[in-house]
Amino acid sequence: MNRYYLLVIYFFCVTISNTFSQTQDVVFQKLEWDFGSIISMDFPPATFVFKNNSSKPIAILTTKAKYETKVMYEKKYIQPQATGVIYVKHETQNIGEFADEILVYFSHSPNPVKLNIVGNNISVVDCFPDKTNMRMRTVHVIDIFSKEPIPGAKVHFLHNEMTDINAVMDKNGKKVMDLPIGIYEIDAVADGYKQMSTSRFIQKSVPIIFLELEPLDKQELSKPLEPVEPKDPEQTIAIEEKPPVVQPKTNTPVYSEKLPENVYAANNIIFVIDVSLSMKKDNKMTYLKTAINELIDVLRIIDNVTVISYNTEAYTELESTTGNKKAQIKKVINEMAPDGLTNGVKGLELAYTFAENNFKPNGNNQLILATDGEFSGAQQSEIQLIEQIQSHVSKGIIMSIVGFGNDKESLDRLKKMAKIGGGQFLHIQNNEQSMQLLVDEIKENSKIKK
């Protein structure tokens, strides 16, 4: 009997504690999120929306969760009666059910708010709506902020610039569609939302496709950020003691970009792309286009992109263009087709000319050479090539190399060139490797040193 009363008192105290933290200053719309059956890292995050119900600005100081649980939020003050959002992802390769508790520490109280996530991580194959036909995939159209489904959204897929595929989402914001492997131009529209247009390579092992639409009306919530590393709340001083002066709200969230201007400097990127016939084999060009398109998606108006191609000769495919002109840049990249022999030196010489002409003194000036290994030029020796690369590094122009294939001699040579060029050697062997490869490389080299 005594034990029974103790349990009753314990659960009563826990309930009162959680209720107190909810009703006093911070009110969450929900404290639990059930992911259901998911492919862990490919699904949108859980979205926990909260309101500052107090009369003073408050901020999130830090969070605590398991290693597999990634927590994202804005490092800013939430004004009285305004809303904030916390995004939570569960990232693991392990199959099976999972659960985690996230402790959120706010600036107004030493007691954390407890959030909970549950779900079941299943295999990629199990996610296909029809395991006997892996062309059948489930398309979800969701709100970019709340991650809620958008019923009745209309989508249009243009497959390999030839075949039109149209669909209307059901009441749950999804639709099973026959989508063969290939490159797609995708458009999605819905009442109350901005039209979304993007390019994407859909490979065999993609059973579920998420398309995110941005509402037309003004939003206080922002898109997910990079995961915030948790710290000891007793040692965390993440926010100034005095809240900043409130600035007028704009439609663009402060941290909505994947390359915030206060963190990453302007980029002058020159792609030097091998379009010789050997790049046609083993989907090399397809993987490369995927990697470049991923990078283009995150570039800003302060960034510039130049595209040089080479085979028997070198060609200027796109002169220096600002990163906000995404459709124009992607069109150039996606229309490239391998043909001819290899003369990489001519491509490199032309690329360095553009790098110098569009040099950003306080930015990241970087060549990205993409080739499957053979890099030749009849008029230039190995020593002259090395000297050319070194001389431009001394001018602040680095070079990274995206390599394909398995020829050890060629790969070793490319690794040596990348090291001399002050950049990284990035080896792509499949489409999964290509997704974030160039984004991570540009982040590494453009991050502002403090």
N, C-alpha and C positions, 0 to 999 in steps of 0.2 A: 504493500500500500504506500509506504513512504517513497519507494522508487517511482511509483506512478505519479505521485504529486510532484516529485522533482522534475520528471520529464515534462509534465504540463507546464510547470513554472519556467523551465528552460525554453520551450518553444514559444511561450508567451513573451518572454524577454526578447528572443530573437525577432519575433514579429513586431514588437513595439519598437525595437532598435531600427529595423528596416523602414518601418512606417515613419518614424521620427525623421530619418535622413531624407525621406521622400517629401514629406509635407512641410518641413520647416523651411528649407532653402532651395533644394534641388528636386524637381519632379520629373521622373522618367516616364515616358509613354508606356514602356514595358521593361521588365527586368530580366526576362528570359527570351532566348531565341533558339528555335528548333530548326536546324538546317535541313532535316530530313535526310534522304539518301543523296550523297553528293560525291563528285570527284574533288577531293579536298581543295587543291590549289587552283582549280579552274573555275570555282564558283564565286559570285559576288560576296562581299563581306556582310556580316550581320550589322544592322543599323540600329543603334540605341540613341533615340532623340530625347533630350532633356530640356527643361526650362528653368531659368534662374528666377525663382519665385521670391527672391529677397529684394531688399532696397539698395543693395550694393553690388558692384561688379565682382564676379568670381571667375576663377580659372582652374583648369585641371593641372595639378602639380605633377602627378605621375600615376602609373598603374602597375599592378602586379598580376601576373598570369604565368601559365606554363610556357615552356620554350616554344612549343608548337603553335601557341596562340599569339598572333600579331595584332597589336592594338594601335589604332591610328586616330589622331585628333589634332585640332588646331591649337598651337601654343599662343593663345590670346585670351583677353578678358571677355567674358560673356556679360553684357550689360543687363541691368534689371528688366525682367519680363521678356528678355530675348531668349532664343533657343540655341542650343549647341548640339553637336552630334559626335558620337564615338563609333568608329567602324572596327569590327573585329573579324579576323580571318583565322581559320584553322588550317595550318599548312603542315602536312605530313605525307609520307609515302605509305604509311601503315594502313592496312585494311581493317575495318571493324568499327564498332561503336566508340564514340568519344564524348567526354564531358569536361567542362572546365569552368572554374569560377574566376571572374576578373574583379579585382579590387580597384576602385577608382578613388583617388585621393584629391579632394578639392581644397582650394586655398582658404575656405571659410571654416573648415572643421577638421580635427584630427581623425575623425572616424570615417572610414571609407564606405562608399556605396558598393554593394555586391551585385554584379551582373553574372548571368549564367548562360552558357551555350551548350547545346547537345546536338548530336547528329550521328550519322552512320556513313563512314567513308567506304565506298564500294569501288570495284574495278571499272576501268574504262569500258570494257566490253559489256558489263552489266548495265551501263548507262544508255546503251543504244536501244531505241524503242523496238527495233527488230534485229535480233542478233544474227539472223540469217541474211540480212541485207544491210551492210554497213554504209550504204549511201543514204539510208533514212536517218535523219538527224532531227533533234528537237530544237526549234528556234524559240528563244524567250526574248520578249521586248519589255524592258523594265525602266523605271524612273532612275536617272543617274544619281539622284540624291538619296531618296528613300529606299531604293532597290525594290520597290513594290511593282507588281506586274501592271502592264498597260493593256487592258482588253480592247480589241478592235483595231489595234495598230496595223497599218499596212506596210508590207515589206516587198522590195523588189531586188532580186539577185540577177546580175548579168554575168553569166559563166563564160570565162575565157573570151570575152568580148563578142560572143556569138549567140548564146541561148538565154532568153528571158524567162525567169521563174518568179511568179507572184504569189502572195498569200496574205490572208487576213488572220490576225491572231484571235484565238478563242477568248472566252470569258476569263481565263486564267493567264492571259497574255502570252500564250504559246501556241505552237503549231508544229506538227511533224511534217517534214519536207524531204523530198528526194533531191539531195545535193551531192553530185559527184565530186571527186577530188579536182581541185583546180583553183585558179585565181578568180575572185569575184569582185565586181563593183557592187556595193550594197547601199540602198537607200531605204530609209524607214520614216514614216510619218504617222502622226496621231493628233487628234484634236487636243489643243492646249499645249502642244510641244513643238519645239523647233525641229525642222527636218534634219535627219542625220545622214551623212554621206561618208563612206569609207571604202577602203580596199582591203581585202583579206585573202590570204591563201588558206584554203580549207583542205586539210590533209585527211588521210584515212582514219587516224585515231582521234577524231574530234566528233564525239556523239552529240554534244550540246553547244549551241551558239547563243551567246548573250549579246543583245544590242541595247545600248543605253541611250535614252532620249532626255534632253534637257527641257524643263518646263519653260513656257513663254513668260509666266509671271515671275516676279522678283523672288529670289530665294535667299534665306539667311544661312542655310546649310551649305557646306562646300563639299567638293568631291574629295574622295579619300586621299590622304597624304602618303608619304613614305612611312613605314612602321616606326613608331617612337620607341626607342630603347627604354625599358623600365629602369628606374633607379630607386634607391632606398628613400622612402618619403621623408624620413627624419633628416636626410642630408641634401634633399632637393630644394634648390632655390631657383625654380624655373621661370618665375615671373617677378617683375619688380614689385616692391611693396606698394607703391603708388600706381594705381591704374593709369594707363595712357589717356590722353585727351581723345574723346570720341570723335572720329572722322565721319563725314557723310558716307552713307552706305552706297555701294555701287553694285552693278550686276555681276562684276567679276570678283570672286572670292580671292582673298589675299594669297592663299596657298593652294589655289586650284590647279596650278600647273605642276607637271612633274619636274620641271626645271625652273624653280623660283629664281627670279632675277637677283634676289639678295643672297642667294647661295651659289648660283652658277653664272659665270661670266659669259659674254657673247661669244658665239662660235663662228669661225670661218672654216667651213668644212668643204674639202675638195675630194670628191669620189673619183678614183682612177680605176675604171672597171675593165677587166679583160673580157672582151666579147669574141675571142677566137673560137674556132669550132670545137675545141676540146671542152669548153665550158658548157656545151650542150648535154654532155653525158652525166648520168647519175644525179639529175635534178640540181646540179650546182647552181645554175642561174636562178632557179625557182627559190632555193634556200636563200640566196643572196638578196633577191627582191623582197622576200619576207623580212629579212633583217633590216634592210634600208627603209622599208615602209613603216616598220615599228618605230624607227628613229624619227622619221619625218613627222609622225603623229605627235611627238612631244616637243618639236622645235618651235621657237618663238619668232616674233617679228624682228628681234635684235640679232637673230642668227642668220647666216648666209650659207647657201649651198651652191656648189658648182659641180657639174657632172662631166667628166671626161671619159671617153671610151677609147679602146685601142684594139686593133687586130693587126692587119698588115700596115695600117696607118693609124694615126691618132686623130680623134674627132672631138669637137666641142659640142656636146649634146645639150648642155644648159649652162649659160653664163650665170654669174653670181646672182642668186635669187633669194629673197627673204623667206624665212622659214614658215611664215604664215600662209604662203601660197602653196598649200599642200597638194591640192589637186593637180596643179601644173607640174610640180616636181614628180609626183607619183606617176603621172602620165608618161613622162620621159623615161623613168625607170622601168615601168611595166611594158613599154614598147620595145625594149632592147632585145635583140635576137642574135645568138652567136653565129659567127661566120668568119672565114678567112684564117690567116696565119697569126703569129704572135710577134709584136714588136713593142714590148713594154717600156723600153727606154724612151721612145717617142711620146708615149702617154705621160710618163713621169715628167719629162721636160715641159710639156704643155701645162701640166697641172701646177708645177712650181711657178710658172708665169702668172697664173691666176691667183695663186696663194700670195704672191708678193703684191700684186696689183690691188688686192682686197684685204690686205693685212689689217688686223685689229690689234692695236698696240697693247691694250689691256685685256685682250681676250685670248681664246684658245684657237690657234691657227694650226689646222691638222689635215694632212692628207690621209685618206683611207684607201689603200690599194687592195683591190680584190682580184685574186688570180688563183688558178689551180696549180701553179708551180713554175711553169716555164716562163722565164723573164729574160728577154734577149734584146739585142740591138747591135747591128753590124758595125756601127761606127763608134762604139764606146766599149772600152775594156772594163773589167771588173774593178780595177783600181779607180778609174775615172767615175764609175757609178758610185762607189763608196764615198769618194771625195765630194761628189755632187750632193749626196744625202747629208753628209756631215756639215757641209757649208751652209745648208739651209737650216739645219738644227741650230747652228750658232746664230742664225737670224731669228730664231723663235718659231720655226715651222717644223713641227714633228710629223712623223709618219708611222701609222699603224698598218698592219697587214692582215687581211682576212684571207686565209688559205683553205684550199679544198684538196681532196685527193689523199692518196696514201704513199706517194713516191717519196721515200725517205730523203734522198739527195736534194730534191727540189724543196721539200719542207724545211730541211736544215738550212738551206740557203735563204729562204724567206724569213726564218727566225733570226738569222744573222742580220739581214737587212732591217728588220723591225727594231732590233736592239740598237743598231747604229743610228736608226731614225728617231730614237727616243720614245718609241711607242710600244705597243703590245703586239704579239702574234696571236691571232684569234683563229682557231682551227674549227671549221664547221664540217660536220659529218652527217647531220640530220636536221630536220626542220625545227625540232624542239630546241636544239642548241642555238638556233638563229634568232629566236624570238626577242630576247633582251640583250643580246650580245653587244650591239652597237650602242644601244642606250646606255648600258653600264660603262662602256669605254668612253663615251663623250662626258658622262657625269664625272668619271675619274679625272679627266684632263681639264675640264672646265670649272671644277669646283674652286671657288674663291678662297685663297689662302689667307688665313687671319693671323 
